[in-house]
């Protein structure tokens, strides 16, 4: 399935369920989900939490993607086109790796 189709499904699902369409509300939920991704990644190295499970990280990353697409929908941004455009713009940039000293 293409990203455009996923983005369309996110819009339909959120409208059907009556979820908030306010961009600032969506952004706050997105920020919260990014924090949950951080919490899952913390399990990779911290002995103070339950064992890391890639399935849990997968769920949190999916939540981030859904809310990112929901935010894009509020501004009629086609994320597939936007990502392809950004990749094209970045191809011509001169990148210096953080690994290089």
C-alpha positions in Angstrom: 0.0 0.0 0.0 1.3 3.5 -0.9 1.7 6.2 1.7 -1.0 8.3 -0.1 -3.5 5.5 0.6 -2.4 5.1 4.2 -2.8 8.9 4.7 -6.3 8.7 3.1 -7.3 5.9 5.5 -6.0 7.8 8.5 -8.2 10.8 7.5 -11.3 8.6 7.1 -10.7 6.7 10.3 -10.2 9.9 12.4 -13.3 11.5 10.8 -15.4 8.4 11.4 -14.4 8.1 15.1 -14.8 11.8 15.7 -11.2 12.4 16.8 -9.9 16.0 17.2 -9.0 17.8 14.0 -7.4 20.7 15.8 -3.7 20.9 14.6 -2.4 22.0 18.1 -4.2 19.1 19.7 -2.8 16.6 17.1 0.7 18.0 17.6 0.5 17.6 21.4 -0.6 14.0 21.0 2.2 13.5 18.5 4.7 14.9 21.0 3.4 12.5 23.6 3.8 9.6 21.3 7.4 10.6 20.4 8.0 10.5 24.2 6.6 7.0 24.3 9.0 6.0 21.5 11.8 7.3 23.7 10.5 5.3 26.6 10.6 2.1 24.5 14.1 2.8 23.3 15.2 3.4 26.9 14.5 -0.2 27.5 17.3 -1.1 25.2 20.0 0.0 27.6 18.4 0.7 31.0 18.2 -2.1 33.5 15.5 -0.2 35.5 12.8 -1.1 33.0 11.3 -4.2 31.6 13.0 -5.9 28.7 13.0 -4.2 25.3 10.4 -5.6 22.8 10.6 -4.5 19.2 6.8 -5.1 18.9 6.2 -2.4 21.5 8.5 0.0 19.6 6.7 -0.9 16.4 3.3 0.1 17.9 4.7 3.4 19.2 6.3 4.3 15.9 3.0 3.5 14.2 1.2 5.9 16.5 3.7 8.6 15.6 3.1 8.0 11.9 -0.7 8.1 12.2 -0.6 11.4 14.1 2.0 12.8 11.7 -0.3 12.0 8.8 -3.3 13.4 10.7 -1.4 16.7 11.2 -0.4 16.8 7.5 -4.1 16.2 6.6 -5.1 19.3 8.4 -3.0 21.4 6.0 -3.7 19.3 2.9 -0.1 18.2 2.7 0.5 15.0 0.7 3.2 13.4 2.7 4.4 11.1 0.0 4.9 14.1 -2.3 6.5 16.1 0.5 9.0 13.3 1.4 9.9 12.7 -2.2 10.5 16.4 -2.7 12.6 16.7 0.5 14.8 13.7 -0.5 15.3 15.4 -3.9 16.3 18.7 -2.3 18.7 17.0 0.0 20.4 15.0 -2.7 22.3 18.0 -3.8 23.5 19.0 -0.4 27.0 18.5 0.8 26.7 16.4 3.9 29.4 16.0 6.6 29.0 12.8 8.7 28.9 13.2 12.5 31.1 10.1 12.5 33.9 12.0 10.8 36.3 13.9 13.0 
